[in-house]
Amino acid sequence: EYFQTVCGKTVSIRVDDSVFRNRYVIYPRLGVVTARCPSWKVAKDIFMQFNVQGNIKRKILAWGYITLCFVTFGLLASKSLYVSDKKWCRRDRYIMPCNRKIRIFDYKKGVVDAILKTGFNDAYFKNELKYRAKPEFGFIPPVVDYGNRWYREQIIEGKGLVRIKEPLYSEFCQTVLEDLRMLIVKSYHYEDILSYTGKKIEKIRASLPLLKGVKHIGTTDYIENVLNHIQEYVGGYTMRVPLVLSHGDLQTGNIMCDTKSRSVFIYDWETAGERSIWFDMGKLLLYSQRKGRYAYMIEHRDDPEVKESLLKLDDNTDYPMTHVISILVLEELEHGHDNVEAQQIINCYIPKYA
């Protein structure tokens, strides 16, 4: 599909059990398909993916394993990939399967092609293109070309925020907050809490049969219980919820940092949409890729650290935090079959807090 749609040619592709028969090999533990002897730029990028912070032993093990993969010319690969177009199989190109998309990095041209996997709905894909085809802000990286279920973007030199250490980490977080303020100014408005939560609850309840019958998630009764509690919390309470255009997945892996210019680029706008002004702050400052931190946020919602982080970009700091947390839980559950934090709520925290 990629060759036909993007390259305009028909190419034969197959997986081969022999790791030495073809130029490209498959490394399941690394999550990449690359040449048996990749170029330095490709190797450097793959090393960067496993730049583990905070644990020097894990970092040494990861880098040691990657080095062994490359110096043994594919001996540690599981299989190889046959591609009939031999000119395409260059050392400076590699393939990385992601959640919904397959990314193909080409360091000779300095671009990445992203194509939606077969079987995936293109709604999220189209939503991302809505913000990236003609971005209004400099922190949204533009796509340089796109078509049906695919797009091309430039490779941006830098590191993911998840790889940055202090004090630069805090500096880049502040840059992200300043960028988000520009987004907020354009989209900021209010909605009554009963109206907003009512629409969310109705949408989540409508999705429960799918979660239970198709995705076989066995905690839908707990979800219903939580929805009932939230209705009790907000019922009869007068409050206006500040709504903005929210990124939806503002975790540190989706933020690329240019350490030279001190600028940031925010990727992965698939789940962007209208949410509370607190949503992105919770993910970025409190629980992004931090195990157990979502439960901590709920339990310690009145602590100064939690309150200050959630209300970071909000002029009003006089909200009852139970109501704020209730709205955040609803916003996560709305995309419960896609977001990691929502899966945590469904599988772990809902039985506890129900």
C-alpha positions as CSV (number, residue, x, y, z in Angstrom):
1,E,0.0,0.0,0.0
2,Y,2.8,2.4,0.8
3,F,4.7,1.9,-2.4
4,Q,1.5,2.1,-4.5
5,T,0.1,5.1,-2.7
6,V,3.2,7.2,-1.9
7,C,5.8,6.0,-4.4
8,G,3.5,5.2,-7.3
9,K,5.0,1.8,-8.0
10,T,4.1,-1.9,-7.4
11,V,6.7,-3.7,-5.2
12,S,6.8,-7.2,-3.9
13,I,7.3,-7.6,-0.2
14,R,7.5,-10.6,2.0
15,V,8.9,-11.7,5.4
16,D,11.7,-14.3,5.2
17,D,12.9,-16.6,8.1
18,S,16.5,-16.2,7.0
19,V,18.2,-13.2,8.5
20,F,21.0,-13.2,6.0
21,R,19.1,-13.5,2.8
22,N,17.9,-9.9,2.5
23,R,19.2,-6.4,3.2
24,Y,16.6,-5.5,5.8
25,V,16.1,-7.3,9.1
26,I,13.4,-7.2,11.7
27,Y,14.3,-6.5,15.4
28,P,11.2,-7.1,17.5
29,R,12.9,-6.0,20.7
30,L,13.9,-2.7,19.2
31,G,10.6,-2.3,17.3
32,V,12.4,-1.5,14.0
33,V,13.1,-2.9,10.6
34,T,16.5,-1.7,9.3
35,A,19.5,-2.6,7.2
36,R,21.8,-5.3,8.6
37,C,24.4,-2.5,8.6
38,P,22.5,0.8,9.1
39,S,24.0,4.2,8.5
40,W,25.3,6.2,11.5
41,K,22.3,8.5,11.4
42,V,19.9,5.6,11.6
43,A,21.9,3.9,14.3
44,K,22.1,7.2,16.3
45,D,18.3,7.7,16.0
46,I,17.6,4.1,17.3
47,F,20.1,4.6,20.1
48,M,18.2,7.8,21.0
49,Q,14.9,5.9,21.3
50,F,16.4,3.8,24.1
51,N,18.2,6.6,25.9
52,V,16.8,5.5,29.3
53,Q,16.8,8.2,32.0
54,G,17.4,7.7,35.7
55,N,18.8,4.1,35.4
56,I,22.3,3.8,34.2
57,K,22.2,0.0,34.3
58,R,19.2,-0.2,32.0
59,K,20.8,2.4,29.7
60,I,24.0,0.3,29.5
61,L,22.1,-2.9,28.8
62,A,19.9,-1.2,26.2
63,W,22.8,0.4,24.3
64,G,24.9,-2.8,24.7
65,Y,22.1,-4.9,23.1
66,I,21.6,-2.3,20.2
67,T,25.4,-2.4,19.6
68,L,25.4,-6.2,19.4
69,C,22.5,-6.0,16.9
70,F,24.4,-3.8,14.5
71,V,27.9,-5.3,14.8
72,T,26.7,-8.8,14.2
73,F,25.0,-7.7,10.9
74,G,21.5,-9.0,11.8
75,L,22.4,-12.1,13.7
76,L,20.1,-11.1,16.6
77,A,17.2,-10.3,14.3
78,S,14.2,-12.6,14.2
79,K,13.5,-12.5,10.4
80,S,14.4,-10.5,7.4
81,L,12.3,-8.4,5.0
82,Y,12.4,-9.0,1.2
83,V,11.7,-5.9,-0.9
84,S,12.0,-6.4,-4.7
85,D,13.0,-2.7,-5.2
86,K,16.7,-3.1,-4.3
87,K,17.4,0.6,-4.8
88,W,14.9,1.5,-2.1
89,C,16.7,-0.7,0.5
90,R,19.3,1.9,1.5
91,R,21.3,1.9,4.7
92,D,20.0,5.4,5.6
93,R,16.4,4.3,5.7
94,Y,14.5,2.4,8.4
95,I,10.9,1.4,9.3
96,M,9.3,1.9,12.7
97,P,5.8,0.4,13.3
98,C,3.9,2.6,15.8
99,N,0.4,2.4,17.4
100,R,-1.8,3.3,14.4
101,K,0.8,4.2,11.8
102,I,4.0,2.8,10.2
103,R,6.8,5.4,10.0
104,I,9.4,5.2,7.3
105,F,12.5,7.3,8.0
106,D,14.6,8.5,5.0
107,Y,17.8,10.3,6.2
108,K,19.0,10.9,2.7
109,K,15.9,13.1,2.0
110,G,15.5,14.1,5.6
111,V,11.9,13.1,5.8
112,V,9.6,10.7,7.5
113,D,6.6,9.1,5.7
114,A,3.7,8.0,8.0
115,I,1.1,5.7,6.6
116,L,-2.0,4.5,8.5
117,K,-2.1,0.8,9.2
118,T,-4.6,-1.3,7.4
119,G,-7.8,-1.8,9.5
120,F,-7.5,1.4,11.4
121,N,-10.2,4.1,11.2
122,D,-8.8,7.3,9.6
123,A,-10.7,9.7,11.9
124,Y,-7.7,10.3,14.2
125,F,-5.5,10.6,11.1
126,K,-7.7,13.2,9.5
127,N,-7.9,15.1,12.8
128,E,-4.1,15.4,13.0
129,L,-3.9,16.6,9.4
130,K,-6.5,19.3,10.3
131,Y,-3.9,20.9,12.6
132,R,-0.7,20.1,10.7
133,A,-1.5,20.6,7.0
134,K,-1.6,24.4,7.5
135,P,-0.5,25.0,11.1
136,E,-1.2,28.4,12.7
137,F,1.5,28.2,15.3
138,G,5.3,27.6,15.0
139,F,5.3,24.9,17.6
140,I,3.1,22.6,15.4
141,P,5.4,20.9,12.8
142,P,3.9,21.1,9.4
143,V,3.5,18.1,7.0
144,V,5.3,18.7,3.7
145,D,3.0,16.5,1.7
146,Y,0.0,14.2,2.3
147,G,-2.6,12.1,0.6
148,N,-5.2,9.4,1.5
149,R,-4.1,7.8,4.8
150,W,-0.5,9.1,4.6
151,Y,1.6,12.2,5.1
152,R,5.3,13.3,4.9
153,E,7.1,15.4,7.5
154,Q,10.6,16.6,7.9
155,I,13.0,15.0,10.3
156,I,13.7,17.6,13.0
157,E,17.0,17.3,14.8
158,G,16.6,17.3,18.6
159,K,15.6,15.2,21.5
160,G,12.3,14.2,22.9
161,L,11.4,16.0,26.2
162,V,11.4,12.6,27.8
163,R,15.2,12.4,27.2
164,I,16.0,15.9,28.6
165,K,17.4,16.2,32.1
166,E,17.2,19.1,34.6
167,P,17.6,22.0,34.5
168,L,16.8,22.0,30.8
169,Y,13.7,19.9,31.4
170,S,12.0,22.6,33.4
171,E,13.1,25.3,30.9
172,F,11.5,23.4,28.0
173,C,8.4,22.8,30.0
174,Q,8.1,26.5,30.5
175,T,8.5,27.0,26.7
176,V,5.7,24.5,26.1
177,L,3.4,26.4,28.6
178,E,4.2,29.7,26.8
179,D,3.3,28.1,23.4
180,L,0.0,26.7,24.9
181,R,-1.0,30.1,26.1
182,M,-1.1,31.2,22.4
183,L,-3.4,28.3,21.7
184,I,-5.6,29.1,24.7
185,V,-6.1,32.7,23.9
186,K,-7.6,31.8,20.5
187,S,-9.9,29.0,21.8
188,Y,-10.8,30.0,25.4
189,H,-14.5,29.9,26.4
190,Y,-16.8,28.6,29.1
191,E,-19.6,26.0,29.4
192,D,-21.8,25.2,32.4
193,I,-20.5,22.2,34.3
194,L,-23.9,20.3,34.2
195,S,-24.0,20.7,30.4
196,Y,-20.4,19.8,29.8
197,T,-20.3,16.7,32.1
198,G,-23.8,15.6,30.9
199,K,-22.5,15.4,27.3
200,K,-19.4,13.5,28.4
201,I,-21.4,11.0,30.5
202,E,-23.9,10.4,27.7
203,K,-21.1,9.7,25.2
204,I,-19.2,7.4,27.6
205,R,-22.4,5.5,28.5
206,A,-23.1,5.0,24.8
207,S,-19.6,3.4,24.4
208,L,-19.9,0.9,27.2
209,P,-21.6,-1.8,25.1
210,L,-18.7,-1.6,22.7
211,L,-16.1,-1.8,25.5
212,K,-17.9,-4.8,27.1
213,G,-19.0,-6.7,24.0
214,V,-16.3,-6.1,21.5
215,K,-13.2,-5.1,23.4
216,H,-14.1,-7.4,26.3
217,I,-13.2,-4.9,29.1
218,G,-14.7,-6.3,32.2
219,T,-14.9,-3.2,34.3
220,T,-17.8,-1.4,32.6
221,D,-19.9,-1.8,35.7
222,Y,-17.3,0.2,37.6
223,I,-17.3,2.8,34.9
224,E,-21.1,3.2,35.3
225,N,-20.6,3.5,39.0
226,V,-18.1,6.3,38.6
227,L,-20.3,8.1,36.2
228,N,-23.1,8.0,38.8
229,H,-20.7,9.4,41.5
230,I,-19.6,12.2,39.2
231,Q,-23.2,13.1,38.5
232,E,-23.7,13.3,42.3
233,Y,-20.6,15.5,42.7
234,V,-21.6,18.1,40.1
235,G,-25.4,17.9,40.5
236,G,-26.8,21.2,41.7
237,Y,-23.4,23.0,41.6
238,T,-23.0,26.2,39.7
239,M,-19.7,26.4,38.0
240,R,-18.4,27.4,34.6
241,V,-15.8,25.0,33.0
242,P,-13.0,26.8,31.0
243,L,-12.7,25.0,27.7
244,V,-9.8,25.3,25.2
245,L,-8.3,23.5,22.2
246,S,-6.5,20.7,23.9
247,H,-3.7,18.6,22.4
248,G,-5.1,15.5,24.1
249,D,-1.8,13.5,24.5
250,L,0.7,16.1,25.8
251,Q,3.1,13.6,27.2
252,T,6.8,14.1,27.1
253,G,7.4,11.7,24.2
254,N,5.3,13.9,21.9
255,I,7.5,17.0,22.5
256,M,10.7,17.5,20.5
257,C,13.2,19.9,21.9
258,D,15.9,21.8,19.9
259,T,18.6,22.3,22.5
260,K,20.4,24.9,20.3
261,S,17.5,27.3,19.6
262,R,15.6,26.3,22.8
263,S,12.5,25.8,20.8
264,V,10.0,23.0,21.0
265,F,7.8,21.2,18.5
266,I,4.6,19.3,19.6
267,Y,3.7,16.2,17.7
268,D,0.8,13.8,17.5
269,W,-2.3,15.9,17.2
270,E,-4.5,12.9,16.6
271,T,-6.7,13.4,19.7
272,A,-6.7,17.2,19.7
273,G,-10.1,18.7,20.5
274,E,-12.1,20.7,23.0
275,R,-11.4,19.9,26.6
276,S,-10.9,21.7,29.9
277,I,-7.9,23.9,30.3
278,W,-6.7,21.6,33.0
279,F,-6.4,18.4,30.9
280,D,-3.1,19.0,29.1
281,M,-1.6,20.4,32.3
282,G,-2.4,17.2,34.2
283,K,-0.7,15.0,31.6
284,L,2.4,17.2,31.1
285,L,3.1,18.3,34.6
286,L,1.7,15.5,36.8
287,Y,1.4,12.0,35.3
288,S,3.0,11.9,31.8
289,Q,4.6,8.4,31.5
290,R,4.9,8.2,35.3
291,K,3.6,5.0,36.7
292,G,1.0,5.4,39.4
293,R,0.9,9.2,39.1
294,Y,-2.7,9.3,37.9
295,A,-3.8,7.7,41.2
296,Y,-1.6,10.1,43.1
297,M,-3.3,13.0,41.4
298,I,-6.7,11.8,42.4
299,E,-5.7,11.0,46.0
300,H,-3.8,14.3,46.5
301,R,-6.1,16.6,44.5
302,D,-6.1,19.2,47.3
303,D,-2.3,19.2,47.7
304,P,-0.6,22.5,46.5
305,E,1.6,20.7,44.0
306,V,-1.4,19.0,42.2
307,K,-3.6,22.1,42.4
308,E,-0.9,24.5,41.1
309,S,0.0,22.1,38.2
310,L,-3.6,21.6,37.1
311,L,-4.5,25.3,37.3
312,K,-1.2,26.5,35.8
313,L,-2.7,28.2,32.8
314,D,-6.0,29.2,34.5
315,D,-6.6,32.6,35.9
316,N,-9.1,31.2,38.4
317,T,-7.7,29.1,41.2
318,D,-10.8,28.9,43.3
319,Y,-12.3,25.6,41.9
320,P,-13.3,22.7,44.1
321,M,-10.7,20.1,43.2
322,T,-13.2,17.2,43.4
323,H,-15.1,18.8,40.5
324,V,-11.9,19.4,38.6
325,I,-10.7,15.8,39.0
326,S,-14.2,14.6,38.1
327,I,-14.0,16.4,34.8
328,L,-10.5,15.1,34.1
329,V,-11.7,11.5,34.7
330,L,-14.6,12.0,32.3
331,E,-12.3,13.5,29.6
332,E,-9.9,10.5,29.9
333,L,-12.7,7.9,29.9
334,E,-14.2,9.5,26.8
335,H,-11.2,8.0,24.9
336,G,-10.9,5.0,27.2
337,H,-10.0,2.6,24.4
338,D,-7.1,4.7,23.2
339,N,-5.4,6.6,26.0
340,V,-3.0,4.8,28.4
341,E,-4.2,6.8,31.4
342,A,-7.9,6.0,30.6
343,Q,-6.9,2.3,30.5
344,Q,-5.3,2.7,33.9
345,I,-8.6,4.2,35.2
346,I,-10.6,1.4,33.7
347,N,-8.4,-1.5,34.7
348,C,-6.9,-0.3,38.0
349,Y,-8.3,2.8,39.6
350,I,-12.0,2.6,39.0
351,P,-12.5,-0.4,41.3
352,K,-10.7,1.5,44.1
353,Y,-12.5,4.9,43.6
354,A,-15.9,3.6,42.8
